[in-house]
């Protein structure tokens, strides 16, 4: 085999690996179930609010589904060491499963997160359950395009006052 043929062969193999990696990167991880399909979201939010009152925190309600790639991206971002520390100190996070758009729509309406603007959709509540922020314009719908600084700015903006 000539050097040119070897280089072409190696280049082709690398292109296939890179292309395969890019295709894989666009698929939502199947192994992690972030959104419980059986949990009572109303009860989970109530419990989170109770804990938030005791710990002087706010509650982030994340509307999404396990099939949603950007929901997994958001979850992964929230588990980054720098962001996880801010979340642990300031928030309780509740993941609310919306299924294919048929579940927990009453909560999306209550917290003013329009389904038509996509998921993940976020709302921030104070410990008494008062709505502090609601995503009305699909701000997190394309989480894959957001930078770590975008997530950091959001968390710092809506955390409780010291």
DSSP file (Angstrom, degrees, kcal/mol; ACC not computed):
  #  RESIDUE AA STRUCTURE BP1 BP2  ACC     N-H-->O    O-->H-N    N-H-->O    O-->H-N    TCO  KAPPA ALPHA  PHI   PSI    X-CA   Y-CA   Z-CA
    1    1 A X              0   0    0      0, 0.0     2,-0.0     0, 0.0     0, 0.0   0.000 360.0 360.0 360.0 130.1    0.0    0.0    0.0
    2    2 A X     >  -     0   0    0      1,-0.1     4,-2.2     4,-0.0     5,-0.2  -0.333 360.0-110.8 -74.5 158.6    1.4    3.4   -1.0
    3    3 A X  H  > S+     0   0    0      1,-0.2     4,-2.7     2,-0.2     5,-0.2   0.895 118.7  53.2 -57.0 -43.4    1.7    6.2    1.5
    4    4 A X  H  > S+     0   0    0      1,-0.2     4,-2.6     2,-0.2    -1,-0.2   0.904 108.8  49.3 -59.3 -42.9   -1.0    8.2   -0.2
    5    5 A X  H  > S+     0   0    0      2,-0.2     4,-2.5     1,-0.2    -1,-0.2   0.886 111.5  49.4 -65.4 -38.2   -3.4    5.2    0.0
    6    6 A X  H  X S+     0   0    0     -4,-2.2     4,-2.9     2,-0.2     5,-0.2   0.927 112.0  47.7 -66.1 -44.1   -2.6    4.8    3.7
    7    7 A X  H  X S+     0   0    0     -4,-2.7     4,-3.0     2,-0.2    -2,-0.2   0.926 113.8  47.4 -62.6 -44.1   -3.2    8.5    4.4
    8    8 A X  H  X S+     0   0    0     -4,-2.6     4,-2.6     2,-0.2    -1,-0.2   0.907 113.0  49.2 -62.4 -42.0   -6.5    8.4    2.5
    9    9 A X  H  X S+     0   0    0     -4,-2.5     4,-2.2     2,-0.2    -2,-0.2   0.919 114.0  44.7 -64.1 -44.4   -7.5    5.2    4.3
   10   10 A X  H  X S+     0   0    0     -4,-2.9     4,-2.7     2,-0.2    -2,-0.2   0.912 113.1  51.6 -66.4 -42.1   -6.7    6.7    7.7
   11   11 A X  H  X S+     0   0    0     -4,-3.0     4,-2.6    -5,-0.2    -2,-0.2   0.912 110.4  48.8 -60.9 -42.8   -8.4   10.0    6.8
   12   12 A X  H  X S+     0   0    0     -4,-2.6     4,-2.3     2,-0.2    -1,-0.2   0.918 111.1  49.8 -63.5 -43.3  -11.5    8.2    5.7
   13   13 A X  H  X S+     0   0    0     -4,-2.2     4,-2.3     1,-0.2    -2,-0.2   0.910 112.4  47.8 -62.1 -42.6  -11.5    6.2    9.0
   14   14 A X  H  X S+     0   0    0     -4,-2.7     4,-3.2     2,-0.2     5,-0.2   0.902 109.9  52.5 -65.2 -40.1  -11.1    9.3   11.0
   15   15 A X  H  X S+     0   0    0     -4,-2.6     4,-3.0     1,-0.2     5,-0.2   0.904 110.0  48.6 -61.6 -41.0  -13.9   11.0    9.0
   16   16 A X  H  X S+     0   0    0     -4,-2.3     4,-2.8     2,-0.2    -1,-0.2   0.918 113.3  46.9 -65.0 -43.4  -16.2    8.1    9.8
   17   17 A X  H  X S+     0   0    0     -4,-2.3     4,-2.4     2,-0.2    -2,-0.2   0.939 115.8  45.0 -63.7 -47.1  -15.3    8.2   13.5
   18   18 A X  H  X S+     0   0    0     -4,-3.2     4,-2.5     2,-0.2    -2,-0.2   0.942 115.3  47.0 -62.9 -47.7  -15.8   12.0   13.7
   19   19 A X  H  X S+     0   0    0     -4,-3.0     4,-2.4    -5,-0.2    -2,-0.2   0.916 112.6  50.2 -60.7 -42.8  -19.1   11.9   11.7
   20   20 A X  H  X S+     0   0    0     -4,-2.8     4,-2.4    -5,-0.2    -1,-0.2   0.895 110.5  50.3 -61.7 -39.8  -20.3    9.0   13.8
   21   21 A X  H  X S+     0   0    0     -4,-2.4     4,-2.4     2,-0.2    -2,-0.2   0.894 110.1  49.6 -65.0 -40.8  -19.4   10.9   17.0
   22   22 A X  H  X S+     0   0    0     -4,-2.5     4,-0.9     2,-0.2    -2,-0.2   0.896 111.4  48.7 -66.4 -39.6  -21.3   14.0   15.7
   23   23 A X  H >< S+     0   0    0     -4,-2.4     3,-0.7     1,-0.2     4,-0.3   0.921 112.6  48.3 -64.5 -42.2  -24.3   12.0   14.9
   24   24 A X  H >< S+     0   0    0     -4,-2.4     3,-1.7     1,-0.2    -2,-0.2   0.889 104.4  60.5 -63.9 -38.7  -24.2   10.3   18.3
   25   25 A X  H 3< S+     0   0    0     -4,-2.4    -1,-0.2     1,-0.3    -2,-0.2   0.742 100.4  56.1 -63.2 -21.8  -23.8   13.7   20.0
   26   26 A X  T << S+     0   0    0     -4,-0.9     2,-0.4    -3,-0.7    -1,-0.3   0.536  91.7  86.8 -88.1  -6.2  -27.2   14.8   18.5
   27   27 A X  S <  S-     0   0    0     -3,-1.7     2,-0.2    -4,-0.3    41,-0.1  -0.757  85.1-114.4 -95.4 140.2  -29.1   11.9   20.1
   28   28 A X        -     0   0    0     -2,-0.4    41,-0.1    39,-0.3    -2,-0.1  -0.500  39.6-102.3 -69.5 136.1  -30.4   12.2   23.6
   29   29 A X        -     0   0    0     -2,-0.2    -1,-0.1    40,-0.2     3,-0.1  -0.370  29.8-159.6 -58.7 134.0  -28.8    9.7   26.0
   30   30 A X  S    S+     0   0    0      1,-0.2    -1,-0.2    -2,-0.1    -2,-0.0   0.713  79.2  66.5 -89.3 -22.0  -31.1    6.8   26.5
   31   31 A X  S    S+     0   0    0      1,-0.1     2,-0.6     2,-0.0    -1,-0.2   0.774  87.7  71.7 -76.4 -24.9  -29.6    5.5   29.8
   32   32 A X        -     0   0    0     34,-0.1     2,-0.9    -3,-0.1     3,-0.2  -0.816  60.7-163.7 -99.7 123.0  -30.5    8.5   32.0
   33   33 A X        +     0   0    0     -2,-0.6    -3,-0.1     1,-0.2     3,-0.1  -0.829  18.9 165.1-102.9  93.6  -34.2    9.0   33.0
   34   34 A X        +     0   0    0     -2,-0.9     2,-0.6     1,-0.2    -1,-0.2   0.868  64.1  56.3 -76.2 -38.2  -34.3   12.5   34.2
   35   35 A X  S    S-     0   0    0     -3,-0.2     2,-0.3    61,-0.1    31,-0.2  -0.864  80.3-139.7-105.5 115.8  -38.1   12.9   34.1
   36   36 A X        -     0   0    0     -2,-0.6    61,-0.5    59,-0.3     5,-0.1  -0.571   4.9-158.6 -74.0 129.7  -40.1   10.3   36.0
   37   37 A X  S    S+     0   0    0     -2,-0.3    -1,-0.1     1,-0.2    -2,-0.0   0.565  91.1  40.6 -83.1  -9.0  -43.2    9.2   34.1
   38   38 A X  S    S+     0   0    0      2,-0.1    -1,-0.2     3,-0.0     2,-0.1   0.560  85.5 109.0-115.9 -12.8  -45.0    8.1   37.3
   39   39 A X  S    S-     0   0    0      1,-0.1     2,-1.0     2,-0.0    58,-0.1  -0.397  73.3-119.3 -70.1 142.0  -44.1   10.7   39.9
   40   40 A X     >  -     0   0    0      1,-0.2     4,-2.3    -2,-0.1     5,-0.2  -0.728  25.4-163.5 -79.3 103.6  -46.9   13.1   41.0
   41   41 A X  H  > S+     0   0    0     -2,-1.0     4,-2.5     1,-0.2     5,-0.2   0.848  85.6  56.8 -61.5 -36.6  -45.4   16.4   39.9
   42   42 A X  H  > S+     0   0    0      1,-0.2     4,-2.2     2,-0.2    -1,-0.2   0.938 110.6  43.7 -60.3 -46.4  -47.8   18.4   42.1
   43   43 A X  H  > S+     0   0    0      1,-0.2     4,-2.5     2,-0.2    -2,-0.2   0.879 112.3  53.1 -66.5 -38.6  -46.7   16.5   45.2
   44   44 A X  H  X S+     0   0    0     -4,-2.3     4,-2.3     2,-0.2    -2,-0.2   0.898 110.4  46.7 -65.8 -40.2  -43.0   16.8   44.2
   45   45 A X  H  X S+     0   0    0     -4,-2.5     4,-2.5     2,-0.2    -2,-0.2   0.915 111.4  52.3 -66.3 -42.4  -43.3   20.6   43.8
   46   46 A X  H  X S+     0   0    0     -4,-2.2     4,-2.0    -5,-0.2    -2,-0.2   0.920 111.4  46.5 -59.1 -44.5  -45.1   20.8   47.1
   47   47 A X  H  X S+     0   0    0     -4,-2.5     4,-2.4     2,-0.2    -1,-0.2   0.909 111.3  51.4 -65.0 -42.4  -42.3   18.9   48.8
   48   48 A X  H  X S+     0   0    0     -4,-2.3     4,-2.7     1,-0.2    -2,-0.2   0.890 109.4  50.6 -62.6 -39.3  -39.6   20.9   47.1
   49   49 A X  H  X S+     0   0    0     -4,-2.5     4,-2.3     2,-0.2    -1,-0.2   0.900 108.8  51.7 -64.9 -40.5  -41.3   24.2   48.3
   50   50 A X  H  X S+     0   0    0     -4,-2.0     4,-1.7     2,-0.2    -2,-0.2   0.934 113.8  43.6 -60.0 -46.6  -41.4   22.8   51.9
   51   51 A X  H  X S+     0   0    0     -4,-2.4     4,-1.8     1,-0.2    -2,-0.2   0.885 111.2  55.0 -66.1 -39.2  -37.7   22.0   51.8
   52   52 A X  H  X>S+     0   0    0     -4,-2.7     5,-2.3     1,-0.2     4,-0.9   0.884 106.3  51.7 -63.1 -38.9  -36.9   25.4   50.1
   53   53 A X  H ><5S+     0   0    0     -4,-2.3     3,-0.6    74,-0.3    -1,-0.2   0.934 111.8  46.3 -61.9 -45.3  -38.7   27.2   52.9
   54   54 A X  H 3<5S+     0   0    0     -4,-1.7    -1,-0.2     1,-0.2    -2,-0.2   0.808 121.4  37.4 -67.1 -29.7  -36.6   25.4   55.5
   55   55 A X  H 3<5S-     0   0    0     -4,-1.8    -1,-0.2    -5,-0.1    -2,-0.2   0.349 107.4-118.6-106.6   5.0  -33.3   25.9   53.6
   56   56 A X  T <<5 +     0   0    0     -4,-0.9     2,-0.2    -3,-0.6    -3,-0.2   0.946  69.8 130.4  55.5  53.4  -34.0   29.5   52.4
   57   57 A X      < -     0   0    0     -5,-2.3     2,-0.2    -8,-0.1    34,-0.2  -0.737  54.5-120.4-125.4 173.1  -33.8   28.4   48.7
   58   58 A X  E     -a   91   0A   0     32,-2.7    34,-2.1    -2,-0.2     2,-0.5  -0.700  24.7-122.0-108.1 167.8  -35.8   28.8   45.5
   59   59 A X  E     -aB  92 125A   0     66,-2.4    66,-2.9    -2,-0.2     2,-0.6  -0.949  13.1-157.5-115.5 128.1  -37.3   26.1   43.4
   60   60 A X  E     -aB  93 124A   0     32,-3.0    34,-2.8    -2,-0.5     2,-0.6  -0.927   9.1-160.0-101.2 120.5  -36.5   25.6   39.7
   61   61 A X  E     -aB  94 123A   0     62,-3.1    62,-1.8    -2,-0.6     2,-0.6  -0.904   6.0-164.0-100.7 119.7  -39.2   23.7   38.0
   62   62 A X  E     -aB  95 122A   0     32,-3.2    34,-3.1    -2,-0.6     2,-0.5  -0.914   2.9-158.5-109.3 113.1  -37.9   22.2   34.7
   63   63 A X  E     +aB  96 121A   0     58,-3.5    58,-2.2    -2,-0.6    57,-0.7  -0.786  41.9 106.8 -88.9 127.6  -40.6   21.0   32.3
   64   64 A X  E     -a   97   0A   0     32,-2.4    34,-2.5    -2,-0.5    35,-0.4  -0.913  52.6-114.5-171.5-162.7  -39.3   18.5   29.8
   65   65 A X    >   -     0   0    0     -2,-0.3     3,-1.4    32,-0.2     6,-0.2  -0.986  27.7-114.0-155.9 154.7  -39.2   14.8   28.7
   66   66 A X  T 3  S+     0   0    0     -2,-0.3   -34,-0.1     1,-0.3     6,-0.1   0.747 114.3  58.8 -65.3 -23.7  -36.6   12.0   28.5
   67   67 A X  T 3  S+     0   0    0     32,-0.2     2,-0.6     4,-0.0    -1,-0.3   0.600  84.2 100.4 -79.5 -10.5  -36.8   12.0   24.7
   68   68 A X    <>  -     0   0    0     -3,-1.4     4,-1.4     1,-0.2     3,-0.3  -0.672  57.4-161.4 -86.8 114.7  -35.7   15.7   24.5
   69   69 A X  H  > S+     0   0    0     -2,-0.6     4,-2.0     1,-0.2     3,-0.4   0.920  92.1  51.8 -59.1 -46.7  -32.1   16.2   23.6
   70   70 A X  H  > S+     0   0    0      1,-0.2     4,-2.4     2,-0.2    -1,-0.2   0.778 103.3  59.5 -66.4 -25.3  -31.9   19.8   25.0
   71   71 A X  H  > S+     0   0    0     -3,-0.3     4,-2.1     2,-0.2    -1,-0.2   0.889 107.5  46.3 -65.7 -39.0  -33.4   18.6   28.3
   72   72 A X  H  X S+     0   0    0     -4,-1.4     4,-2.5    -3,-0.4    -2,-0.2   0.870 110.5  53.1 -69.8 -37.3  -30.4   16.3   28.7
   73   73 A X  H  X S+     0   0    0     -4,-2.0     4,-2.4     2,-0.2    -2,-0.2   0.932 110.3  47.6 -62.5 -45.6  -28.1   19.1   27.7
   74   74 A X  H  X S+     0   0    0     -4,-2.4     4,-2.6     2,-0.2    -2,-0.2   0.926 112.0  49.5 -61.0 -45.7  -29.6   21.3   30.4
   75   75 A X  H  X S+     0   0    0     -4,-2.1     4,-0.9     1,-0.2    -1,-0.2   0.912 110.8  49.7 -61.1 -42.8  -29.4   18.6   33.0
   76   76 A X  H >< S+     0   0    0     -4,-2.5     3,-0.7     1,-0.2     4,-0.3   0.911 110.6  50.4 -62.9 -42.0  -25.7   17.9   32.1
   77   77 A X  H >< S+     0   0    0     -4,-2.4     3,-1.7     1,-0.2     6,-0.3   0.920 106.6  54.5 -61.4 -43.6  -25.0   21.6   32.4
   78   78 A X  H 3< S+     0   0    0     -4,-2.6    -1,-0.2     1,-0.3    -2,-0.2   0.692 105.8  54.6 -65.1 -17.3  -26.6   21.8   35.8
   79   79 A X  T << S+     0   0    0     -4,-0.9    -1,-0.3    -3,-0.7    -2,-0.2   0.434  77.9 117.0 -96.1  -0.7  -24.3   18.9   36.9
   80   80 A X  S <> S-     0   0    0     -3,-1.7     4,-3.5    -4,-0.3     5,-0.3  -0.418  78.9-115.9 -60.8 144.5  -21.1   20.8   36.0
   81   81 A X  H  > S+     0   0    0      1,-0.2     4,-1.7     2,-0.2     5,-0.1   0.887 112.5  47.4 -53.7 -45.8  -19.1   21.3   39.2
   82   82 A X  H  > S+     0   0    0      1,-0.2     4,-1.0     2,-0.2    -1,-0.2   0.898 119.6  38.2 -67.0 -39.7  -19.3   25.1   39.0
   83   83 A X  H  > S+     0   0    0     -6,-0.3     4,-2.6     2,-0.2    -2,-0.2   0.870 110.8  58.9 -78.5 -37.2  -23.1   25.2   38.4
   84   84 A X  H  X S+     0   0    0     -4,-3.5     4,-2.9     1,-0.2     5,-0.2   0.870 103.3  54.2 -59.8 -36.7  -23.9   22.3   40.7
   85   85 A X  H  X S+     0   0    0     -4,-1.7     4,-1.7    -5,-0.3    -1,-0.2   0.903 109.8  46.4 -65.0 -40.5  -22.4   24.2   43.6
   86   86 A X  H  X S+     0   0    0     -4,-1.0     4,-1.4     2,-0.2     5,-0.2   0.905 114.3  48.1 -68.0 -41.2  -24.6   27.2   42.9
   87   87 A X  H  X S+     0   0    0     -4,-2.6     4,-3.1     1,-0.2     3,-0.4   0.943 110.3  50.9 -64.1 -47.5  -27.7   25.0   42.5
   88   88 A X  H  < S+     0   0    0     -4,-2.9    -1,-0.2     1,-0.2    -2,-0.2   0.864 114.7  44.0 -59.4 -36.6  -27.0   23.1   45.7
   89   89 A X  H  < S+     0   0    0     -4,-1.7    -1,-0.2    -5,-0.2    -2,-0.2   0.734 130.4  19.4 -80.2 -22.7  -26.6   26.3   47.7
   90   90 A X  H  < S+     0   0    0     -4,-1.4   -32,-2.7    -3,-0.4    70,-0.4   0.596 112.5  46.1-126.5 -14.7  -29.6   28.2   46.3
   91   91 A X  E  <  -a   58   0A   0     -4,-3.1     2,-0.4   -34,-0.2   -32,-0.2  -0.908  47.2-147.9-138.2 156.7  -32.2   25.9   44.7
   92   92 A X  E     -a   59   0A   0    -34,-2.1   -32,-3.0    -2,-0.3     2,-0.5  -0.980  31.6-148.3-111.8 135.3  -34.3   22.8   44.8
   93   93 A X  E     -a   60   0A   0     -2,-0.4     2,-0.5   -34,-0.2   -32,-0.2  -0.918  13.4-171.7-112.5 130.9  -34.8   21.4   41.3
   94   94 A X  E     -a   61   0A   0    -34,-2.8   -32,-3.2    -2,-0.5     2,-0.6  -0.984  11.4-151.7-121.2 124.3  -37.9   19.6   40.2
   95   95 A X  E     -a   62   0A   0     -2,-0.5     2,-0.6   -34,-0.2   -59,-0.3  -0.856  11.9-162.7 -96.3 122.6  -38.1   17.8   36.8
   96   96 A X  E     -a   63   0A   0    -34,-3.1   -32,-2.4    -2,-0.6     2,-0.3  -0.924  13.1-136.8-111.6 117.9  -41.7   17.7   35.5
   97   97 A X  E     -a   64   0A   0     -2,-0.6   -32,-0.2   -61,-0.5   -56,-0.1  -0.546  19.5-177.9 -74.2 128.8  -42.4   15.2   32.8
   98   98 A X    >>> -     0   0    0    -34,-2.5     3,-2.5     1,-0.3     5,-1.7   0.361  23.2-154.9-105.1   3.7  -44.6   16.5   30.0
   99   99 A X  T 345S-     0   0    0    -35,-0.4    -1,-0.3     1,-0.3   -32,-0.2  -0.396  70.3 -26.4  60.4-128.2  -44.7   13.2   28.0
  100  100 A X  T 345S-     0   0    0     -2,-0.1    -1,-0.3    -3,-0.1   -35,-0.1   0.067 116.2 -67.6-102.6  21.5  -45.4   14.1   24.4
  101  101 A X  T <45S+     0   0    0     -3,-2.5    -2,-0.2     2,-0.1    14,-0.1   0.438 121.1  93.1 108.7   3.1  -47.2   17.3   25.4
  102  102 A X  T  <5 +     0   0    0     -4,-0.6     2,-0.3     2,-0.0     3,-0.3   0.553  68.4  79.6-103.9  -9.5  -50.2   15.7   27.1
  103  103 A X  S   <S-     0   0    0     -5,-1.7    -2,-0.1     1,-0.2    -7,-0.0  -0.775  98.5  -2.0-107.5 145.7  -48.9   15.6   30.8
  104  104 A X  S  > S+     0   0    0     -2,-0.3     4,-1.6     1,-0.1     3,-0.4   0.733  73.0 143.7  56.3  30.1  -48.8   18.2   33.5
  105  105 A X  H  >  +     0   0    0     -3,-0.3     4,-2.3     1,-0.2     5,-0.2   0.791  66.4  63.7 -67.9 -27.0  -50.1   21.0   31.2
  106  106 A X  H  > S+     0   0    0      1,-0.2     4,-2.5     2,-0.2    -1,-0.2   0.879 104.0  47.2 -63.2 -36.6  -52.0   22.4   34.2
  107  107 A X  H  > S+     0   0    0     -3,-0.4     4,-2.5     2,-0.2    -2,-0.2   0.878 109.1  52.9 -72.8 -37.4  -48.6   23.1   35.9
  108  108 A X  H  <>S+     0   0    0     -4,-1.6     5,-2.9     2,-0.2    -2,-0.2   0.910 113.3  45.0 -62.1 -40.2  -47.2   24.6   32.7
  109  109 A X  H ><5S+     0   0    0     -4,-2.3     3,-1.4     3,-0.2    -2,-0.2   0.932 111.7  51.9 -67.5 -45.9  -50.2   27.0   32.6
  110  110 A X  H 3<5S+     0   0    0     -4,-2.5    -2,-0.2     1,-0.3    -1,-0.2   0.888 115.8  40.5 -57.7 -41.2  -50.0   27.7   36.3
  111  111 A X  T 3<5S-     0   0    0     -4,-2.5    -1,-0.3     2,-0.1    -2,-0.2   0.231 112.4-119.1 -97.6  14.1  -46.3   28.7   36.1
  112  112 A X  T < 5 +     0   0    0     -3,-1.4     2,-0.7     1,-0.2    -3,-0.2   0.841  63.6 143.0  56.5  42.5  -46.7   30.5   32.8
  113  113 A X      < -     0   0    0     -5,-2.9     2,-0.3    -6,-0.2    -1,-0.2  -0.913  45.1-141.1-111.2 101.2  -44.4   28.3   30.7
  114  114 A X    >   -     0   0    0     -2,-0.7     3,-1.7    21,-0.4     4,-0.1  -0.466   3.7-148.9 -71.2 125.1  -46.0   28.0   27.3
  115  115 A X  G >  S+     0   0    0     -2,-0.3     3,-2.1     1,-0.3    -1,-0.2   0.839  94.6  66.8 -57.5 -36.1  -45.7   24.6   25.7
  116  116 A X  G 3  S+     0   0    0      1,-0.3    -1,-0.3     2,-0.0     3,-0.1   0.659  91.2  64.0 -64.8 -14.5  -45.6   26.1   22.2
  117  117 A X  G <  S-     0   0    0     -3,-1.7    -1,-0.3     1,-0.2    24,-0.2   0.409 110.1-119.7 -90.5   2.4  -42.3   27.7   23.1
  118  118 A X    <   -     0   0    0     -3,-2.1     2,-0.3    -4,-0.1    -1,-0.2  -0.105  38.3 -37.8  92.2 173.2  -40.6   24.3   23.5
  119  119 A X  S    S+     0   0    0     22,-0.2   -49,-0.2    -3,-0.1     2,-0.2  -0.907  96.4  53.0-128.0 156.7  -38.8   22.4   26.2
  120  120 A X  S    S-     0   0    0    -57,-0.7     2,-0.4    -2,-0.3    20,-0.4   0.469  73.7-179.6 -67.9 148.2  -37.0   22.4   28.4
  121  121 A X  E     -B   63   0A   0    -58,-2.2   -58,-3.5    -2,-0.2     2,-0.3  -0.984   8.2-156.3-122.3 133.7  -39.1   25.1   30.0
  122  122 A X  E     -B   62   0A   0     -2,-0.4    13,-2.4   -60,-0.2     2,-0.3  -0.843  16.0-179.6-118.3 147.8  -38.2   26.6   33.3
  123  123 A X  E     -BC  61 134A   0    -62,-1.8   -62,-3.1    -2,-0.3     2,-0.5  -0.988  15.4-149.7-135.3 145.0  -40.0   28.4   36.1
  124  124 A X  E     -BC  60 133A   0      9,-2.6     8,-3.3    -2,-0.3     9,-1.6  -0.972  15.6-169.1-117.7 129.4  -38.4   29.7   39.3
  125  125 A X  E     -BC  59 131A   0    -66,-2.9   -66,-2.4    -2,-0.5     6,-0.2  -0.880  19.7-127.5-116.3 146.1  -40.5   29.9   42.5
  126  126 A X    >   -     0   0    0      4,-2.7     3,-2.6    -2,-0.3   -68,-0.1  -0.417  46.2 -91.6 -79.5 170.6  -39.8   31.5   45.8
  127  127 A X  T 3  S+     0   0    0      1,-0.3   -74,-0.3   -70,-0.2   -75,-0.1   0.689 128.0  57.0 -61.0 -17.1  -40.2   29.3   48.9
  128  128 A X  T 3  S-     0   0    0      2,-0.1    -1,-0.3   -76,-0.1     3,-0.1   0.410 122.3-104.7 -91.7   2.0  -43.8   30.3   49.3
  129  129 A X  S <  S+     0   0    0     -3,-2.6     2,-0.2     1,-0.3    -2,-0.1   0.471  70.8 147.5  90.8   2.4  -44.6   29.1   45.7
  130  130 A X        -     0   0    0      1,-0.1    -4,-2.7    -5,-0.0     2,-0.4  -0.535  55.2-112.0 -73.2 135.1  -44.8   32.6   44.2
  131  131 A X  E     +C  125   0A   0     -2,-0.2    -6,-0.2    -6,-0.2     3,-0.1  -0.544  40.3 170.0 -70.4 121.8  -43.6   32.7   40.6
  132  132 A X  E     +     0   0A   0     -8,-3.3     2,-0.3    -2,-0.4    -7,-0.2   0.759  68.6   3.6-100.0 -36.5  -40.4   34.7   40.4
  133  133 A X  E     -C  124   0A   0     -9,-1.6    -9,-2.6   -22,-0.0    -1,-0.4  -0.993  58.9-173.3-150.2 141.8  -39.5   33.8   36.7
  134  134 A X  E     -C  123   0A   0     -2,-0.3     2,-0.9   -11,-0.2   -11,-0.2  -0.998  29.7-122.2-137.8 141.0  -41.1   31.9   33.9
  135  135 A X        +     0   0    0    -13,-2.4   -21,-0.4    -2,-0.4   -18,-0.1  -0.690  40.8 160.9 -80.2 107.0  -39.7   31.1   30.5
  136  136 A X        +     0   0    0     -2,-0.9    -1,-0.2   -23,-0.2   -23,-0.0   0.627  67.6  45.8-102.5 -16.8  -42.1   32.6   28.1
  137  137 A X  S    S-     0   0    0    -24,-0.0    -1,-0.1   -20,-0.0    -2,-0.1   0.075 112.5 -98.3-121.1  24.1  -39.9   32.8   24.9
  138  138 A X    >>  +     0   0    0    -20,-0.1     3,-1.2    -3,-0.1     4,-0.5   0.825  60.3 162.8  68.9  31.5  -38.2   29.4   24.7
  139  139 A X  T 34 S+     0   0    0      1,-0.3     3,-0.2     2,-0.1   -18,-0.1   0.808  77.9  31.9 -55.8 -33.8  -35.0   30.7   26.3
  140  140 A X  T >4 S+     0   0    0    -20,-0.4     3,-1.3     1,-0.1    -1,-0.3   0.408  88.5 101.4-104.8   1.1  -33.8   27.1   27.1
  141  141 A X  T <4 S+     0   0    0     -3,-1.2     2,-0.2     1,-0.3     3,-0.2   0.833  91.0  39.5 -55.4 -35.0  -35.4   25.3   24.1
  142  142 A X  T >< S+     0   0    0     -4,-0.5     3,-2.2    -3,-0.2    -1,-0.3  -0.437  72.5 153.4-111.5  56.0  -32.0   25.3   22.3
  143  143 A X  G X   +     0   0    0     -3,-1.3     3,-1.8     1,-0.3    -1,-0.2   0.786  64.2  70.1 -56.6 -29.9  -29.9   24.5   25.4
  144  144 A X  G 3  S+     0   0    0      1,-0.3    -1,-0.3    -3,-0.2    -2,-0.1   0.745  98.4  50.1 -62.3 -22.0  -27.3   22.9   23.2
  145  145 A X  G <  S+     0   0    0     -3,-2.2    -1,-0.3     2,-0.1     2,-0.2   0.454  92.0  99.7 -94.7  -1.7  -26.4   26.4   21.8
  146  146 A X    <   -     0   0    0     -3,-1.8     2,-0.2    -4,-0.3    -6,-0.0  -0.572  67.1-133.6 -87.3 149.1  -26.0   28.0   25.2
  147  147 A X    >>  -     0   0    0     -2,-0.2     4,-1.5     1,-0.1     3,-0.7  -0.561  26.8-107.8 -93.5 162.3  -22.6   28.5   26.9
  148  148 A X  H 3> S+     0   0    0      1,-0.2     4,-2.4     2,-0.2     5,-0.2   0.853 121.9  59.1 -55.8 -33.5  -21.8   27.7   30.5
  149  149 A X  H 3> S+     0   0    0      1,-0.2     4,-2.6     2,-0.2    -1,-0.2   0.843 100.2  55.7 -65.5 -32.7  -21.8   31.4   31.1
  150  150 A X  H <> S+     0   0    0     -3,-0.7     4,-2.0     2,-0.2    -1,-0.2   0.932 110.7  43.7 -63.5 -45.7  -25.4   31.6   30.0
  151  151 A X  H  X S+     0   0    0     -4,-1.5     4,-2.5     2,-0.2    -2,-0.2   0.911 113.9  51.5 -65.1 -42.1  -26.5   29.0   32.5
  152  152 A X  H  X S+     0   0    0     -4,-2.4     4,-2.6     1,-0.2     5,-0.2   0.915 108.7  50.3 -61.4 -45.0  -24.3   30.7   35.2
  153  153 A X  H  X S+     0   0    0     -4,-2.6     4,-2.3     2,-0.2    -1,-0.2   0.904 110.6  50.2 -61.4 -41.8  -25.9   34.1   34.6
  154  154 A X  H  X S+     0   0    0     -4,-2.0     4,-1.8     2,-0.2    -2,-0.2   0.953 112.4  45.9 -60.9 -50.4  -29.4   32.6   34.8
  155  155 A X  H  X S+     0   0    0     -4,-2.5     4,-0.9     1,-0.2    -2,-0.2   0.896 115.0  46.8 -62.6 -41.2  -28.7   30.9   38.1
  156  156 A X  H  < S+     0   0    0     -4,-2.6     3,-0.3     1,-0.2    -1,-0.2   0.861 110.4  53.7 -69.5 -34.8  -27.0   33.9   39.6
  157  157 A X  H  < S+     0   0    0     -4,-2.3    -1,-0.2    -5,-0.2    -2,-0.2   0.884 117.1  34.6 -66.3 -38.5  -29.8   36.2   38.5
  158  158 A X  H  < S+     0   0    0     -4,-1.8    -1,-0.2    -5,-0.2    -2,-0.2   0.405  87.0 114.6-104.1   2.2  -32.6   34.2   40.1
  159  159 A X  S  < S-     0   0    0     -4,-0.9     3,-0.1    -3,-0.3   -68,-0.1  -0.349  79.1 -87.4 -68.9 156.7  -31.0   32.9   43.3
  160  160 A X        -     0   0    0    -70,-0.4    -1,-0.1     1,-0.1  -102,-0.1  -0.254  49.4 -95.8 -64.3 151.0  -32.4   34.2   46.5
  161  161 A X              0   0    0      1,-0.1    -1,-0.1    -3,-0.1    -3,-0.0  -0.373 360.0 360.0 -64.5 145.1  -31.0   37.4   47.9
  162  162 A X              0   0    0     -3,-0.1    -1,-0.1    -2,-0.1    -2,-0.1   0.490 360.0 360.0 -67.5 360.0  -28.3   36.9   50.5
